[in-house]
Structure formats: C-alpha cells, structure tokens
Amino acid sequence: MISDHHFDEIERHLLRELQTDARQSNVALAKKVGLTEGAVRRRIDKLLKTGKFRVVAVGDPELLGLQTHAVIGLKVELTRIEQLSAELARMRELSYVYETTGQFDIIVVGFFASNDRMREFLTRKLARLEGVIDSDTFLVMRTVKRSFRWGEGIDPIELEP
C-alpha cells in the first residue's frame, strides 16, 4: 500500500497533465484520467492543500533580465550546515539550496542580472556568512534543458521503435 505522502497513480497522471498544461479545465482533466469533474476538483484541492504540488507560473530567467546563471558549491563547517542552509534559503538571488554529499556540503543555484551582480553577491553576501570554509562558482554558459517535469524517471521507460 502507498502511504499518504506518495502520489497514487491518478495523482501522478493529474500531475503529468498539469505539467503539460496547467490551464486546462477540470472537465478536460477528468476525461484524461477517467474520473468525474467533481472528483478531479476534489483531488486537486486536496493535493494543493497538502502541499503535494503547487500551481505556479515560471518565467524564463533570461527574459526576466537575469543573464548570469551560476551553480555554487560550498564547503562549510558541518556544525553550521542547517543554519547556513536556512540563511541561504532566505536569499532572493538563490533559486535552489541543496545539502549534498561529496565534494561540497551545500550547492546553490542563483540567477543574477549580470556578472557584476553575481560578484557583489559572492563578495558581499556569501563571503560574509559565518561557517563557509570555501566556495567554487560554476558559471552556466548555456542551458540545454530546463524542465520542471520531475518524477518522470519513475515512469516506465518508453523505447522508440
């Protein structure tokens, strides 16, 4: 049996459909997943209330004037990792904050208006955080794929003929 914190098959199907087009009607969704419109509405309301998913608009960073995209690896004092993660999560420049294993303890992803703004972030904000031992910044040269369709890796692999 699947626990409450996992998606069941219908919820996964609803999510896939909404990831493709979040503006489609509950009537259209009901036809695709084999439920009534009311059942779809209740399912979506429950998913939103429980935080299993959110419906948001995602803009292209470059079109929003954020020309510089960086991935920053941080080595930190492990006794401060939770406090540092919380501090980093509050920074508006950062879109992702990950606690990781391997070469870095925390990896963050940031979008900046320019290289100069990134430099200001690195020298005025990041460098002043207590507990950061070292950092390594990777400037993204070109984005080849940006997808928000998480979880597709658990679906069966479709092989092309």
N, C-alpha and C positions, 0 to 999 in steps of 0.2 A: 504494500500500500504506500502511496506517495504521501508524505507529510504535508501540512498546511503551507510550509514555506517554499515548496516546489510548485512549478507550473504543471497543471494536468494537460492532457492532450488538447482539449478545447481551448484552454487559456493560451497555450503555445500557438495554436492556429490563429486565435484572435490577435495575438501579439504580432505574428508574421504579417497578417493582413494590414494591421495598423502601421507597421513599419514601412510597408509599401505605400500606403495612402491613409494617413491619419484623419483625413477629412471625409472619408466615406461614411455613409449613413449606417445606423444600426440595422436597418432593413437589408441593406446590401450585405453587411457582415453576416446577418442571420442566414441568408441564402448560402453563403460560402461555407459556414461552419455547421449548418444543419440544425439550427435552433430557431425559436421564435424571436421576434424583435425584442419582446419584453425580457426574455431570458438573456439575450445578449446585453441589453441595457443593464440588467442586474449584475451580470458577470463583470462588465467593465466598471461599473460603480464600485463593486467590491475590490477589484484589482487596484483601482485608484486609491480607495480609502485605506487599503492595507499596505500601500506603497510598493506593490509588486511591479508597477510601472507608472510612468508619468507621460503625459502628452505635452510635448514642447515643440517650439519652432527652433530650428538650428540654422543659423546663418553661416555663410562661407566666411572664414576669418579674413581672407584677403579682401573680399568685397566690403568688409566692415572696417577696413583700413589697418588691419593687423598683418603687416608684411613680413614680420620676423617671427618664426616659429622655432622654439628651442626645446630640447629634451635635456634635463639637467640631472645628473647623478650626484647624490650627496653621500659622503661618509660622515657619520655622526656618532656622538657619544651615545651608546646604546641605552644608557640610563635616562636619556632625554628624548628617545625616539617618539614616544607618544605626545609629549609636549610640543616637540618640533613639528610633528605631523599636523597637529591642531593649529599651530601658528601658520604653517604653510597653507593649510586649507582655507584660512581666512583671507589670504592674499588674492586680490581680484585678478591679478595677471595670470594666475595659475588655473588651468582647467582640470588637471589631474594631479593627484598626490598619491603615490603608491609606496607602501612599506614593502621592501623587497629583500630577497636573499641574494647572495653572490657578491659581485664587486662593490655594489652600492647598497646602502641601508634604506635610502629613500630615493625614488625617482619622481621628478615632477615634470609636467609639460606646461609650457607657457606660450602665450601669444602676445606679441608686442607690436606697437606701431612702427618701430624702427630698430635698427641695431643700437642706436644711441639710447633708446628707452630700455632695451634689454641690458645694456651696460649699466645704466642707472639702477635697474632692479638688482643686478648682480652685486654692485659695489655699495649701494645704499641700503638695501633691504636684506638680501641673502647673506652678505658678508658680516652683517651685524648680529646675526642670530647666534645666541649662546648655544654651544654644543655641536656646531658644524665644524668638522675637522678638515674636510676637503670637498671640493666640488669639481665636476667635469661637465662642461657645457657642449652639447652637440647641436649645431645649427642645422635645421632641416633645409636642404637645398631645393627639394621638390617633393610634393605629396603625390604619391602614385595612387594610393587608395585611402579613402576616409569613409568608413562605414559605421553605422550605428545599429546594425542588424546583429547584435550579439546573440549568441546561443545557437547559431546555425550549425556549428560544429557538432552538435549533439544529434542533429537530424541525420538520417541515413544518407550516405554519400551517393550522389547521382552520377552515374557513369554515362558519358556520351558514347553513342554507337560508333 
